[in-house]
Amino acid sequence: MEILDKKTQRHSIFEDLFGLLSGSILFSVGLSLLHASAVLTGGAAGLALLVAYNTGAQVGTIYLLIGVPFFFLALWKKGWRFTLRSALNVAFVSYLTNEIPKIFKVEVQNKFVATIIANVLLGIGMIVIFRHFSSLGGFNVIALLAQERLNIKAGYVQLALDAVVLLIGLTSYSPRIVLISLVGDVILNMCLAINHRSDRYVGYST
């Protein structure tokens, strides 16, 4: 097996910035599509949707507030560079998610299809961000730590944590909506489990 030189695989500063912006945009669009569909997902995003659904508050703002406690864990285990990048991602996603309804209007005709598309966008956005030594805060931090320290795939850890959020969602959403949400969440986490693996992907940030 050919061993790649880490120096040749490092991302440049431009690549990191472009990657983090691209990933955050994809995630924001996916989250906005779920909100417009009145469908749930897992993680901090799911908690934000749940709170927004019950209170009418802006999803982006709630998402930012939920993410704050996890930054302390990230700072402790991953260092200031990872934490700063993650905080900037969460802040940008929060802002963009609140602004997207002002940019374009989404009318969902099929919740199931919309949920699949939204979760693919969420998953791809997260993968891009993970590969540039960053996260979207929340459960992402726990999932990444589990993969790095315990060699448990991040997608599977994320799925287990997401299941808890979906169970809580039964208090506010119908079983049908939660079932649709579960299908979408499985798709999201399969994107992570298949495409974000330490034994396949090689990439390093500056």
C-alpha positions in Angstrom: 0.0 0.0 0.0 1.3 3.4 -0.9 1.9 5.7 2.0 1.0 9.3 1.3 3.2 12.1 2.6 1.2 14.2 5.1 2.9 17.3 3.8 1.5 16.9 0.4 -2.0 16.4 1.7 -2.3 19.6 3.8 -5.1 21.9 3.1 -4.1 25.5 2.4 -5.7 28.4 4.4 -7.8 29.2 1.3 -8.9 25.6 1.0 -9.9 25.6 4.7 -11.9 28.8 4.4 -13.6 27.7 1.2 -14.4 24.3 2.6 -15.8 25.6 5.9 -17.9 28.2 4.1 -19.2 25.6 1.6 -20.0 23.1 4.3 -21.8 25.7 6.4 -23.9 26.9 3.5 -24.9 23.3 2.6 -25.8 22.6 6.2 -27.8 25.9 6.5 -29.9 25.1 3.4 -30.6 21.6 4.6 -31.6 22.8 8.1 -33.9 25.5 6.5 -35.5 22.9 4.3 -36.3 20.7 7.3 -37.7 23.7 9.1 -39.9 24.5 6.2 -41.0 20.9 6.1 -41.9 20.9 9.8 -39.8 17.7 10.1 -37.3 16.9 12.8 -33.7 15.6 12.7 -31.2 14.7 15.4 -28.4 16.5 17.2 -28.2 20.1 18.1 -30.0 20.9 14.9 -32.9 18.7 15.9 -33.1 20.2 19.3 -33.2 23.7 17.7 -36.0 22.6 15.3 -37.9 21.1 18.3 -37.6 24.3 20.4 -38.5 26.5 17.4 -41.5 24.4 16.6 -42.9 24.8 20.1 -41.9 28.4 20.7 -41.8 30.1 17.3 -38.3 31.3 18.0 -35.8 31.5 15.1 -34.1 28.2 14.4 -30.7 29.7 13.9 -30.7 31.6 17.2 -31.7 28.5 19.2 -29.0 26.4 17.3 -26.3 28.9 18.4 -27.4 28.8 22.1 -27.5 25.0 22.2 -24.0 24.8 20.7 -22.3 27.0 23.3 -21.9 24.3 26.1 -20.2 21.9 23.7 -17.5 24.5 22.9 -16.0 24.0 26.4 -15.7 20.2 25.7 -14.1 21.0 22.3 -11.7 23.4 23.9 -10.7 20.8 26.5 -10.3 17.9 24.2 -9.5 19.4 20.7 -7.7 22.7 21.4 -8.4 26.3 20.6 -8.0 26.1 16.8 -10.6 23.4 16.4 -12.9 25.2 18.9 -12.6 28.6 17.2 -13.3 27.2 13.8 -16.3 25.3 15.1 -17.6 28.4 16.9 -17.3 30.5 13.7 -19.2 27.7 11.8 -22.0 27.6 14.3 -22.3 31.4 14.2 -22.4 31.5 10.4 -24.9 28.7 10.2 -27.1 30.4 12.8 -27.0 33.7 10.9 -27.6 32.1 7.5 -30.4 29.9 8.7 -32.2 32.9 10.0 -31.6 34.8 6.7 -32.5 32.1 4.2 -36.3 32.7 4.5 -35.7 36.3 3.5 -33.6 35.2 0.5 -36.0 32.6 -1.0 -39.2 30.9 -0.1 -39.5 27.1 0.2 -42.9 25.4 -0.3 -42.7 21.7 0.5 -45.1 19.5 -1.4 -43.7 16.1 -0.3 -42.3 15.9 3.2 -40.6 12.5 2.7 -38.6 13.6 -0.4 -37.8 16.9 1.1 -36.5 15.2 4.2 -34.2 12.9 2.2 -32.8 15.9 0.2 -32.3 18.0 3.4 -30.5 15.3 5.3 -28.1 14.6 2.3 -27.3 18.3 2.3 -26.8 18.2 6.1 -24.5 15.1 5.8 -22.4 16.5 3.0 -22.1 19.8 4.8 -20.9 18.1 7.9 -18.4 15.9 6.0 -16.8 18.9 4.3 -16.5 20.7 7.7 -15.1 17.6 9.4 -12.4 17.3 6.8 -11.1 20.8 7.5 -10.4 20.2 11.2 -13.7 21.7 12.4 -17.2 20.8 13.4 -20.7 22.3 13.8 -20.6 22.0 17.6 -23.2 20.1 19.5 -23.2 16.3 19.1 -20.6 16.6 16.3 -17.9 17.1 19.0 -18.9 14.0 20.9 -19.1 11.9 17.7 -15.6 13.1 16.4 -14.0 12.4 19.8 -15.5 8.9 19.9 -14.1 8.2 16.4 -10.7 9.5 17.3 -10.3 8.1 20.8 -12.5 4.9 20.7 -12.3 4.1 17.0 -16.1 4.1 16.8 -17.4 5.6 13.5 -18.7 9.1 14.0 -21.8 8.4 12.0 -22.9 5.6 14.3 -22.3 7.6 17.4 -24.2 10.5 15.9 -27.1 8.2 15.0 -27.3 6.9 18.6 -27.4 10.4 20.0 -29.9 11.5 17.4 -32.2 8.7 18.3 -32.6 10.3 21.8 -33.6 13.6 20.2 -36.2 11.9 17.9 -37.7 10.1 20.9 -38.1 13.5 22.6 -39.7 14.7 19.4 -42.6 12.3 19.9 -43.9 14.7 22.6 -44.5 17.4 19.9 -44.6 15.6 16.5 -46.9 12.9 15.2 -45.4 9.3 15.0 -45.6 9.6 11.2 -43.4 12.8 11.2 -41.0 11.2 13.6 -40.7 8.1 11.4 -40.0 10.3 8.4 -37.5 12.2 10.5 -35.8 8.9 11.5 -35.4 7.8 7.9 -33.8 11.1 7.1 -31.5 10.9 10.1 -30.4 7.4 9.1 -29.5 8.8 5.6 -27.6 11.6 7.2 -25.5 9.4 9.4 -24.9 6.8 6.6 -23.4 9.7 4.7 -21.0 10.3 7.6 -20.3 6.6 8.3 -19.5 5.8 4.7 -17.7 9.0 3.6 -15.9 10.2 6.8 -13.6 7.3 7.8 -10.1 7.7 9.2 -8.9 4.6 7.3 -9.9 6.1 3.9 -9.7 9.8 3.9 -6.4 11.6 4.2 -6.4 15.4 4.6 -4.7 17.8 6.9 -5.4 21.5 7.7 -2.7 24.1 8.0 
